[in-house]
Amino acid sequence: FSVKTRFLVKFPELNHAMKVNVSMDREAPLVKGYRRFNVLGTNSKALNMAESMSGGMVADFRHLTLKEQKSGGGGKGVHDLSLSVTEELHIINFITEFLLHDVSVSLETSSLPVVIISNS
């Protein structure tokens, strides 16, 4: 899948590269059966002014894939899912560090819930 994030503030004196990291479900609930995913592919990009048509800066993540995190423990109870197809809501998170005039601020934003349909 592909995802694009935009930083809509334009500062002429902003002359350093802002790196954006993408991840899934940073604050996932600790509930049994809730699946967690790792983002595979390039999960860190620099915000780029050249890719934006309307101003601001853009980070375009392409060819990302999700891989389910294997829960530890093994043995009995691991395969207790009775459904062959699952549909779950997950959140894509974006994090960057904004630096301007020696002031550093951590910026985070999240996507709307994304439906992940998978075959267990």
C-alpha positions as CSV (number, residue, x, y, z in Angstrom):
1,F,0.0,0.0,0.0
2,S,1.0,3.6,-0.3
3,V,0.5,6.5,2.1
4,K,1.3,10.2,1.9
5,T,1.6,12.7,4.7
6,R,1.8,16.5,4.4
7,F,3.2,19.2,6.6
8,L,1.1,22.2,5.7
9,V,3.2,24.9,7.4
10,K,5.6,26.8,5.1
11,F,8.5,28.6,6.7
12,P,11.0,30.2,4.3
13,E,13.8,29.8,6.9
14,L,13.2,26.1,7.3
15,N,16.3,24.7,5.7
16,H,16.8,21.3,7.3
17,A,15.4,17.9,6.3
18,M,12.6,16.7,8.5
19,K,12.5,12.9,8.7
20,V,9.1,11.3,9.1
21,N,8.7,7.8,10.5
22,V,5.6,5.7,9.8
23,S,4.4,2.9,12.2
24,M,1.2,1.0,13.0
25,D,-0.7,1.1,16.2
26,R,1.7,2.8,18.5
27,E,-0.7,2.6,21.4
28,A,-2.2,-0.8,20.7
29,P,-4.5,-2.2,23.4
30,L,-3.1,-5.1,25.4
31,V,-6.0,-7.3,24.6
32,K,-5.7,-11.0,23.8
33,G,-6.3,-11.6,20.2
34,Y,-5.5,-8.1,19.1
35,R,-3.1,-8.5,16.2
36,R,-0.1,-6.1,15.9
37,F,1.7,-5.4,12.6
38,N,5.1,-4.2,11.6
39,V,5.5,-1.9,8.5
40,L,8.0,-3.3,6.0
41,G,9.6,-1.2,3.4
42,T,11.0,2.3,3.7
43,N,9.4,3.5,6.9
44,S,11.4,6.7,7.2
45,K,11.4,9.5,4.6
46,A,12.4,13.1,4.5
47,L,9.7,15.7,4.0
48,N,10.2,17.1,0.5
49,M,9.0,20.5,-0.9
50,A,9.4,19.4,-4.5
51,E,6.6,16.8,-4.4
52,S,4.0,19.3,-3.2
53,M,1.8,21.1,-5.7
54,S,0.0,23.3,-3.1
55,G,2.8,24.3,-0.8
56,G,4.0,22.7,2.4
57,M,6.1,19.6,2.5
58,V,5.2,16.0,1.6
59,A,6.5,12.5,2.5
60,D,5.3,9.9,0.1
61,F,5.6,6.3,1.4
62,R,5.2,3.7,-1.4
63,H,5.3,0.0,-1.6
64,L,4.7,-0.6,2.1
65,T,3.6,-4.0,3.4
66,L,2.4,-5.2,6.7
67,K,3.7,-8.2,8.5
68,E,1.9,-9.5,11.6
69,Q,4.0,-9.6,14.8
70,K,4.2,-13.1,16.1
71,S,3.1,-13.3,19.7
72,G,5.4,-15.2,22.0
73,G,4.4,-18.2,24.0
74,G,3.7,-20.7,21.2
75,G,2.0,-24.0,22.0
76,K,-1.7,-24.3,22.9
77,G,-4.0,-21.3,22.5
78,V,-2.1,-19.7,19.7
79,H,-4.4,-21.0,17.0
80,D,-7.7,-20.3,18.8
81,L,-9.1,-18.1,16.0
82,S,-12.2,-19.8,14.6
83,L,-12.6,-17.3,11.7
84,S,-10.8,-17.8,8.5
85,V,-11.1,-14.2,7.4
86,T,-10.7,-11.2,9.8
87,E,-11.5,-7.6,9.5
88,E,-9.8,-5.2,11.9
89,L,-9.4,-1.4,12.4
90,H,-5.8,-0.2,12.8
91,I,-4.1,3.3,12.9
92,I,-1.1,4.5,10.9
93,N,1.1,6.9,12.9
94,F,3.5,9.5,11.6
95,I,6.2,11.1,13.8
96,T,8.7,13.8,13.1
97,E,11.0,16.2,14.9
98,F,10.4,19.9,14.1
99,L,13.4,22.2,14.7
100,L,13.2,26.0,14.2
101,H,15.5,28.6,15.8
102,D,16.9,26.1,18.3
103,V,13.4,25.0,19.4
104,S,12.7,21.3,18.9
105,V,9.2,19.9,19.0
106,S,8.1,16.3,18.5
107,L,5.1,16.2,16.1
108,E,2.8,13.2,15.8
109,T,-0.3,12.6,13.8
110,S,-2.5,9.6,13.1
111,S,-4.6,8.4,10.1
112,L,-8.2,7.7,10.3
113,P,-8.8,4.0,11.1
114,V,-7.7,1.7,8.3
115,V,-9.5,-1.6,7.7
116,I,-7.1,-4.6,7.4
117,I,-8.8,-7.7,6.0
118,S,-6.7,-10.8,6.2
119,N,-6.8,-14.5,6.1
120,S,-5.8,-16.2,9.3
